[in-house]
Amino acid sequence: MTMLQYERRELDHPRLAGATAATVLRNAPCLIPRVDRRRTDLTAACRPDGSSPSPHLSIREAQRPDLHAPPTVFVVEDDISVREALEGLLESAGWKVRSFASAEAFLAHPVVSEPQCLVLDVGLPALSGLDLQDRVATERREMPIIFVTGNGDVPMSVRAMKAGAAEFLTKPFGETELLTAVESAIERSRRTVEEMAALHLVQERYGSLSRRERQVMALVAAGLSNKHVGAELGISDITVKAHRGRLMEKMRARSLADLVNISATLGLDGRAEP
């Protein structure tokens, strides 16, 4: 990216009310259409310790989501003047900021579990911003991306938005536009983190089940009666009823419908573990 140029002006954004700050980012302006993106719900599941409780569950190792931690805005920008300007603006708005000069440096940073977003330059050396987006989309679904660039074009922005970017900003853009995009991205991340926390709790409860209880749960959730579950597993109806009562209590399921929904959340396919 080229050097960041400044324009002093009063800001009307709520986070900067009464403050004068840098900057309008100026470089060759390019009109890029905005595309609204629906948030991507988290559907992957895993055991709390990262091991697989069932061959039917997919794995995603992560820290326990922290709903009470302050949000973090990550910045990846190779131009130091732009990076420092973005840091100053975001910090003056009250955000916790972590900045990096390359995609590789960002990826080396420990994964955090609180609400977050990434302000990302497209034209990074080595691993590009769009390539980094592919990694983040796979490994850090709770991290919406806001692209910033002075050299963007329509195909680039379309690719970024189709891959799930929260926003694609081209210069010149103002502080208020960036801060509004960050607030929206953080809120989107907060919803995802809440979903992750709820899923983590369900995974912990599922991990507390015995192997036999998991087998019974899968078959009951698939619609089998106690009699048919017993026949499938080679155990008596009374034993099935006992396992069913314990697993319902452990999973905090108040009804069969609750158990079916929980099974769907965990990705169980109705087949008992061998």
N, C-alpha and C positions, 0 to 999 in steps of 0.2 A: 504494500500500500504506500501511497505517497504521504507526505507530511500533513499533519492535521493543522488546519487553519482555524482561527478563533474569531468569534464575533461576540462581544459583550452585550448582554441584554437581560432584562428582568424576566423571570420565569413565572408562569402562571400555574405550573403543576403543583398540586397540594403538598408534595413532599419537599418542594423547594420554595414555598410561599415566602415572599419577602427577601429572597436571596438572589444575588447576581452571580451567574456561573458561566463557565465556558459552555457551550460552544455550538455553533452550527457546523456540522461536518461538511466541508466543501471539496468536491472534486467533480469531475464530469457527471452531471446529473443524468439519470436514466429513468424513464418512467416504467415502473414495474407494477403490474397488477397485483393486488392483494387477494389472497385466497384464504377464506376462513377454513380452519381445520378443526374437526371434531377431536376431542381428546381420545387417546387410545387407552382403553381399560386394560388393566393387568389381568391376564388369565393364566400365566404360568404358575406352577406350584412346585414346592420342594419341602423337604424335611428341614427343621430348624438347624440340624447339624450338617446339612448339605448332602446327606446320604439319601438314597431312594427307599422309601417305605414300601413302594409298590412298583412293579414294572410298568404300570400305566401312568405314572406321574412324571412330568418333565421337571428339570432341575434348574434352579437359579439361586446361586449362593449370594447372600447379601446380609448386611447387618440388619438388626431389628430396626424398622423405621422409627424415627424419633419425631413425633408430632409437636413436641414442645421446643425443639431447637430453633434458633433464629434462622431464617432463610439465608442461603449463600448464592451470590451471583459470581459465576466463573467467567473470566475473560480470557480468550485466546487470541492474541494479536501480535504479529511479529514486529510491527513498527513501534518502537519504544515511545515516541511522542503521542501516538494515538492511544497506546495502551495506558499510559499515565493519565491522559485526559479522560479516558473512560473510567479509570479507577477513581479519579477525583470526583467526577460527576456522580457516580453510583454511591460512593461513600458519603458525599454531601447529602444524598437523598436518604441516608440511613441504612443502606444495605451493607452486609458483610461481603467483602470482595476478595477473591483469590484470582490472581492473574498469571498468565504464562505466555512465553514467547513462541512456543511451538506446540503442535498437537502431541508430540512425543512427551514433552514435559508435563502436559496436562494429564495424559494417560498414566504417567508414573505417580501421580498424586493419589493418595488413598481415596477410595470411594466413600462418600458421606451419605448419611441416611435421612437428612432433613430436607425440607422443601428447597428447591434449587432451580437455577436455569443457567444456560450457557450463552454468552454473547461471543459470537464466533466470526472471525474474518474468513472469507472464502479463499483468498489467495495466499495461503501459508506455504512456506517452503517444505520440501519432502512430502509429508502426509498433508494433503489439502483439507480445507474446511469441509468440503463435500464428502471426502473419504472418512474424515473423523465423524461426520454425522452418521455414516453407516455403522460405525463402531458403537456410538452412543445409543442409537436406536435399538441395537441388539442387547447391549449390556447395561444401559442406564435409562430405562424407560421413564423414570421419574424426573428426567432432566430435559425440559423443552429447550429448543435452540432458537436463538434470535441471530440471524445472519446480518452482518454489516459489511458493506463493500463499496468501493468507489468505481469498480469496474464490472458491475453486474450486467447481465443481459437477460432477456426474457426466458430463453431455454434454461439458463442456470437457475433462475428463480423458480421456474416450474418444477425442475428436478428437486430442488430443495423443499418446496412446499409439498410435493407428492410424497416425499420421504418423511414428512411429518414436522417440518420446521414450524415454529410458532409464528415467526415473522421474518420477512426479508427486507431489510432497509438499505436503500441506496442513497448516497450523498447527492445533494445536501439534505440532511434531516436535522431536526431540532432536538434539544434535550427532552422536551415534553413528550415527543413522539417515542423516543427510546425508553424513557421511564414508564410510559404507559404500557409499552410492549413488555417490559420487565415485570411490571405488576401483574399483567395478565398471565404471563408465563409462570410466575411464582404461584399464582392461585391454581393454575392447571396442575402444577407439580404437587401442590398441597393436597389436592383431591386424589391424585395418584398415590401419594404417600399414605393417605388415610386408607385407601383400598389395600395397599400393601400391608399395612399394620393389621387390618382385619383378616387378610389372608394368612398372615404369619400366625395369628392367634388360632385360626382354624387348623393350620398345619401342625402347630404344637399339640392341639387336642388330638388330632389324628395320629400323631406320633406316639401318644400315650396308649393307644389301643394295642391289644395283643394281636398276634397274627390271625388267630381264629376270629376275633372281633372284627378285624378288617375284612375277612372273608364274608362274614355274615352281613356286614354293612353293605358291601358291594352288591350282594344278591338281593337283600331287602330293598335297597334303593332302586334296583332294577325291576322291582314289582313282584318278586317271588313271595309266596306265602311262607309261613314258618315251616309248614309241612314240606314244601318243595325245596326250601333251603336245606332242611335236614336231609332230604334225599340226595341233594347235590353234594353235600359235605359228608354224608355217612354218619350223621349224628341224630339224636332223637329230637322231637318237637320241643320237649321240655328244655333240653340243653340249648337249642336255638333261642327259645324265649328268654333264657337267662342271659345269654350273650347279648341279645338284642337290648334287653333292659340296661345292661351295663354300658354298652356302647352309646345308647341314646343319652344316658346321663353324662358320660365323658364328653360327648360332642355337643352337649347343651341343646340337643334337638328336642323340641316339645311335641313334634308330630312327625308323621311319615313325610309330609310335604317338606318340613324343615330338613330332614335327612336327605331327601332327594336333591334339594337345592345345595346343600353342603357338598354332596358327592359331585355335583356338576361343577362347583367351584374348584374342587380338588382335581377335576379331570378324570374321575373314575369312570370306567366304561361298562360297568355292570358285570365284569368277569371276576370271579374270586381268584385270589392269589393261589398258586399251586402249593 
